[in-house]
Amino acid sequence: MIRTDATIAIVGAGAMGSAIAMGAHRAGRNVTALASRHHDRVRGLAKELGAVLVTEAADIIEQADVILLCVPDDAIAPVAGTLKEVADKLIVHTAGAKGLAVLDVAAARGACTGSLHPVMVVAAGGRGHEALQGATAAIDGNDPACAWLTEFARDLQMEPVTIPAEHRALYHLSAAMVGGLMTGLLASAVDLWGVLGLDRSTAATAMGRMVQEAGRNLERLGVPEAVMGPAIRGDAGTIEQHLQVLAIEAPQLVPLYRVLVERCLPYGQERGVLSDEHVQAITDVLHGQKSPLPDG
């Protein structure tokens, strides 16, 4: 059994590692050490936590009972391999797409292993540990690991869920579509405002507030009700106009726009707001086969 008051060390004090460290500290957990090769970036954090700051992960093992590896996915197994004397300690990674196999070397040395992945965008310069509050957290591990991680997640005001091991990649893909790929879509939308003579800051404020409300609608209304836009309204003419202006101003976005519109159509049908006739008209516009339906 891993004690609730187990000491905690964080390996990798980037955006996620720093957020978890501060969240744990604010929740009354004892974060005793940070491992980072960029001391200048995290010295202030270590001081606030009252934590020892080291450069190499291997030097942290004696500093805590629980080691959280907040490092890039491909670095998890190599970093875990550097940890010695891990018997009876809990070694946890924070990668969404990875199962526990990446910690097999630690398990073979007697460690208890687990994973904790917050379903949240945590960016350098963002809200830090506050962004984790209210987030869902996918956890995995044997019974002692899951018990500790469940309580730890709740202390950080996250909602723990368990993802079947065979579906980790699919789960992470769904999160990456929002937390990763959508950010590229948002940046592309912002840059279109440059054609209007408006700067990125103005556009980012407008798009940021819109996407916040879209997120609230998704949480409050669910699917398919939260899906919106000209495709849901059956506005084939507007979609044709969008394609025409994109072909001139941002032709690289045309294929993406087509795919996004097509993804909206089934949800419009599920809601009962799109007729088969309008779906066909939009599909024809997307593939350049004919003009949209006339008004009315």
C-alpha positions as CSV (number, residue, x, y, z in Angstrom):
1,M,0.0,0.0,0.0
2,I,1.3,3.4,-1.0
3,R,0.7,6.0,1.7
4,T,-1.3,9.1,0.9
5,D,1.5,11.2,2.5
6,A,4.1,9.6,0.3
7,T,6.8,12.0,-0.9
8,I,6.7,13.0,-4.5
9,A,9.4,13.8,-7.1
10,I,8.8,15.2,-10.6
11,V,11.2,14.3,-13.5
12,G,10.7,16.9,-16.2
13,A,9.6,20.3,-15.0
14,G,8.1,21.5,-18.3
15,A,4.5,22.8,-18.5
16,M,2.8,19.6,-17.4
17,G,5.4,18.7,-14.8
18,S,5.4,22.1,-13.3
19,A,1.6,22.2,-13.2
20,I,1.3,18.8,-11.5
21,A,4.1,19.8,-9.0
22,M,2.4,23.1,-8.0
23,G,-1.1,21.4,-8.0
24,A,0.2,18.7,-5.6
25,H,1.9,21.4,-3.4
26,R,-1.3,23.4,-3.2
27,A,-3.2,20.3,-2.4
28,G,-1.0,19.7,0.6
29,R,1.1,16.9,-0.9
30,N,4.9,16.9,-0.2
31,V,6.8,17.5,-3.4
32,T,10.4,16.9,-2.3
33,A,12.4,17.0,-5.6
34,L,12.4,18.2,-9.2
35,A,14.7,16.9,-11.9
36,S,15.4,19.3,-14.8
37,R,18.3,20.1,-17.0
38,H,17.1,23.7,-17.1
39,H,17.7,24.9,-13.6
40,D,17.2,28.5,-14.5
41,R,13.7,27.9,-15.6
42,V,12.5,26.0,-12.6
43,R,14.7,27.3,-9.7
44,G,11.9,29.6,-8.6
45,L,9.4,26.7,-8.6
46,A,11.7,24.5,-6.6
47,K,12.2,27.2,-4.0
48,E,8.4,27.7,-3.7
49,L,7.9,24.0,-3.3
50,G,10.8,23.6,-0.9
51,A,12.1,20.9,-3.2
52,V,15.6,19.8,-4.1
53,L,16.6,20.6,-7.7
54,V,18.7,18.0,-9.5
55,T,19.8,17.7,-13.1
56,E,19.6,13.9,-13.8
57,A,16.6,11.7,-13.1
58,A,18.9,9.0,-11.6
59,D,19.8,11.4,-8.8
60,I,16.2,11.8,-7.7
61,I,15.3,8.3,-6.7
62,E,16.4,8.7,-3.1
63,Q,14.4,11.9,-2.7
64,A,10.9,10.5,-2.8
65,D,8.5,7.5,-2.6
66,V,6.6,8.4,-5.8
67,I,8.4,9.4,-9.0
68,L,6.3,11.1,-11.7
69,L,8.0,11.0,-15.2
70,C,6.7,14.1,-17.0
71,V,9.0,13.7,-20.0
72,P,8.4,13.3,-23.7
73,D,6.8,9.9,-24.6
74,D,9.9,8.5,-26.3
75,A,12.0,9.4,-23.3
76,I,9.9,7.5,-20.7
77,A,11.6,4.0,-21.1
78,P,15.1,5.4,-21.3
79,V,14.6,7.6,-18.2
80,A,12.9,4.8,-16.3
81,G,16.0,2.7,-17.2
82,T,18.2,5.1,-15.3
83,L,16.3,4.7,-12.0
84,K,18.0,2.3,-9.6
85,E,16.9,1.0,-6.2
86,V,13.2,1.5,-7.1
87,A,11.8,-1.5,-5.1
88,D,8.5,-0.6,-3.4
89,K,8.5,2.8,-5.0
90,L,5.7,4.0,-7.3
91,I,6.9,5.1,-10.8
92,V,4.3,6.9,-12.9
93,H,4.4,8.3,-16.4
94,T,2.1,11.0,-17.7
95,A,1.9,10.0,-21.4
96,G,-1.6,9.5,-22.8
97,A,-0.8,7.1,-25.6
98,K,1.6,4.8,-23.7
99,G,0.6,1.8,-21.5
100,L,2.6,0.5,-18.6
101,A,5.0,-1.5,-20.8
102,V,7.3,1.5,-21.1
103,L,7.9,1.1,-17.3
104,D,8.7,-2.6,-17.5
105,V,12.3,-2.1,-16.5
106,A,11.2,-0.4,-13.3
107,A,8.7,-3.1,-12.6
108,A,11.3,-5.7,-13.1
109,R,13.4,-4.0,-10.4
110,G,10.5,-4.2,-7.9
111,A,8.7,-0.9,-8.5
112,C,5.0,-0.4,-8.5
113,T,4.1,1.3,-11.9
114,G,1.2,3.4,-13.1
115,S,0.2,6.3,-15.4
116,L,-1.7,9.5,-15.0
117,H,-2.7,11.6,-18.0
118,P,-4.7,14.8,-17.6
119,V,-7.0,15.4,-20.5
120,M,-6.2,19.1,-20.6
121,V,-4.1,21.6,-22.6
122,V,-1.3,22.8,-20.3
123,A,0.9,25.3,-22.0
124,A,4.0,27.1,-20.9
125,G,2.8,30.6,-19.8
126,G,-0.7,29.3,-19.4
127,R,-2.8,28.8,-16.3
128,G,-0.5,26.1,-14.9
129,H,-2.0,23.9,-12.2
130,E,-5.3,25.8,-12.3
131,A,-5.9,24.4,-15.8
132,L,-5.9,20.9,-14.2
133,Q,-8.8,21.8,-11.9
134,G,-11.9,20.1,-13.3
135,A,-10.0,18.1,-15.9
136,T,-10.5,14.4,-16.5
137,A,-7.4,12.3,-15.7
138,A,-6.9,8.8,-17.3
139,I,-5.2,6.5,-14.8
140,D,-3.7,3.0,-15.0
141,G,-1.8,0.6,-12.9
142,N,-2.2,-2.3,-10.4
143,D,-4.5,-1.9,-7.4
144,P,-2.0,0.0,-5.1
145,A,-1.0,2.3,-8.0
146,C,-4.6,3.0,-9.1
147,A,-5.7,3.6,-5.5
148,W,-3.0,6.2,-4.9
149,L,-3.4,7.9,-8.3
150,T,-7.2,8.1,-7.9
151,E,-6.8,9.9,-4.6
152,F,-4.0,12.1,-6.0
153,A,-6.0,13.1,-9.0
154,R,-9.0,14.1,-6.8
155,D,-6.7,16.1,-4.6
156,L,-5.7,18.1,-7.7
157,Q,-9.5,18.5,-8.4
158,M,-9.3,16.2,-11.4
159,E,-11.9,13.4,-12.3
160,P,-10.1,10.1,-12.7
161,V,-11.2,7.6,-15.3
162,T,-9.8,4.2,-16.4
163,I,-8.9,3.6,-20.1
164,P,-8.6,0.0,-21.3
165,A,-5.0,-0.7,-22.2
166,E,-5.8,-1.8,-25.7
167,H,-7.5,1.5,-26.4
168,R,-4.8,3.9,-25.1
169,A,-3.7,5.1,-28.5
170,L,-7.3,5.8,-29.6
171,Y,-8.0,7.6,-26.3
172,H,-4.9,9.8,-26.8
173,L,-5.8,10.4,-30.4
174,S,-9.2,11.8,-29.3
175,A,-7.5,14.1,-26.8
176,A,-4.8,15.1,-29.3
177,M,-7.4,16.1,-31.9
178,V,-8.7,18.8,-29.4
179,G,-5.6,19.6,-27.4
180,G,-3.1,19.4,-30.3
181,L,-4.6,19.4,-33.8
182,M,-7.4,21.9,-32.9
183,T,-4.8,24.4,-31.8
184,G,-3.3,24.3,-35.4
185,L,-6.8,24.9,-36.7
186,L,-7.3,27.8,-34.4
187,A,-3.9,29.3,-35.4
188,S,-4.9,29.0,-39.1
189,A,-8.2,30.7,-38.4
190,V,-6.4,33.5,-36.6
191,D,-4.0,34.0,-39.5
192,L,-6.9,34.5,-41.9
193,W,-7.7,37.7,-40.1
194,G,-4.4,39.1,-41.5
195,V,-6.2,39.4,-44.8
196,L,-8.6,41.7,-43.1
197,G,-5.8,43.9,-41.9
198,L,-6.2,42.8,-38.3
199,D,-3.4,41.6,-36.1
200,R,-3.0,38.2,-34.5
201,S,-3.7,39.5,-31.0
202,T,-7.1,40.8,-32.0
203,A,-8.0,37.6,-33.9
204,A,-6.7,35.4,-31.1
205,T,-8.9,37.2,-28.6
206,A,-12.0,36.8,-30.8
207,M,-11.3,33.1,-31.6
208,G,-10.3,32.3,-28.0
209,R,-13.5,33.6,-26.6
210,M,-15.5,31.7,-29.3
211,V,-13.8,28.4,-28.6
212,Q,-14.3,28.8,-24.9
213,E,-18.1,29.1,-25.5
214,A,-18.0,26.2,-27.9
215,G,-16.3,24.1,-25.1
216,R,-19.0,25.2,-22.7
217,N,-21.7,24.2,-25.1
218,L,-20.1,20.8,-25.7
219,E,-20.0,20.2,-21.9
220,R,-23.5,21.5,-21.3
221,L,-25.3,20.3,-24.4
222,G,-23.3,17.3,-25.5
223,V,-23.2,15.7,-28.9
224,P,-24.8,16.2,-31.4
225,E,-26.5,19.4,-30.1
226,A,-23.2,21.3,-29.6
227,V,-22.2,20.9,-33.3
228,M,-22.9,24.2,-35.1
229,G,-22.1,26.1,-38.2
230,P,-23.3,26.5,-41.8
231,A,-23.2,22.7,-42.5
232,I,-25.7,22.1,-39.6
233,R,-27.9,24.9,-41.0
234,G,-27.8,23.4,-44.5
235,D,-26.3,26.6,-45.9
236,A,-24.8,25.2,-49.0
237,G,-24.5,28.6,-50.6
238,T,-22.3,29.9,-47.7
239,I,-20.1,26.8,-47.9
240,E,-19.7,27.4,-51.6
241,Q,-18.7,31.0,-50.9
242,H,-16.2,29.8,-48.2
243,L,-14.6,27.5,-50.7
244,Q,-14.3,30.2,-53.3
245,V,-12.5,32.6,-50.9
246,L,-10.3,29.9,-49.5
247,A,-9.2,29.0,-53.0
248,I,-7.9,32.6,-53.4
249,E,-6.7,33.5,-49.9
250,A,-5.6,30.1,-48.3
251,P,-5.8,27.3,-50.8
252,Q,-3.9,25.0,-48.5
253,L,-6.9,25.0,-46.2
254,V,-9.4,23.9,-48.8
255,P,-9.0,20.1,-48.3
256,L,-9.2,20.6,-44.5
257,Y,-12.3,22.7,-44.8
258,R,-14.0,20.0,-47.0
259,V,-13.3,17.3,-44.4
260,L,-14.5,19.4,-41.5
261,V,-17.8,20.2,-43.3
262,E,-18.3,16.6,-44.1
263,R,-17.8,15.6,-40.5
264,C,-20.6,18.0,-39.4
265,L,-23.2,16.5,-41.7
266,P,-24.0,13.2,-39.8
267,Y,-24.5,15.2,-36.6
268,G,-27.0,17.5,-38.4
269,Q,-28.9,14.4,-39.6
270,E,-28.7,12.9,-36.1
271,R,-30.3,16.1,-34.7
272,G,-33.0,16.0,-37.4
273,V,-32.2,19.5,-38.7
274,L,-30.7,18.4,-42.0
275,S,-32.7,16.8,-44.8
276,D,-31.2,14.3,-47.2
277,E,-31.7,16.9,-49.9
278,H,-29.6,19.5,-48.1
279,V,-26.9,17.0,-47.3
280,Q,-26.7,16.1,-50.9
281,A,-26.6,19.7,-52.0
282,I,-23.7,20.4,-49.6
283,T,-21.9,17.2,-50.7
284,D,-22.2,18.3,-54.3
285,V,-20.8,21.8,-53.5
286,L,-17.9,20.2,-51.6
287,H,-17.0,18.1,-54.6
288,G,-17.7,20.8,-57.2
289,Q,-20.5,19.0,-58.9
290,K,-23.3,21.6,-59.0
291,S,-24.5,24.8,-57.4
292,P,-26.3,24.8,-54.0
293,L,-30.0,24.7,-53.5
294,P,-31.8,28.0,-54.3
295,D,-32.9,30.1,-51.4
296,G,-36.1,28.8,-49.8
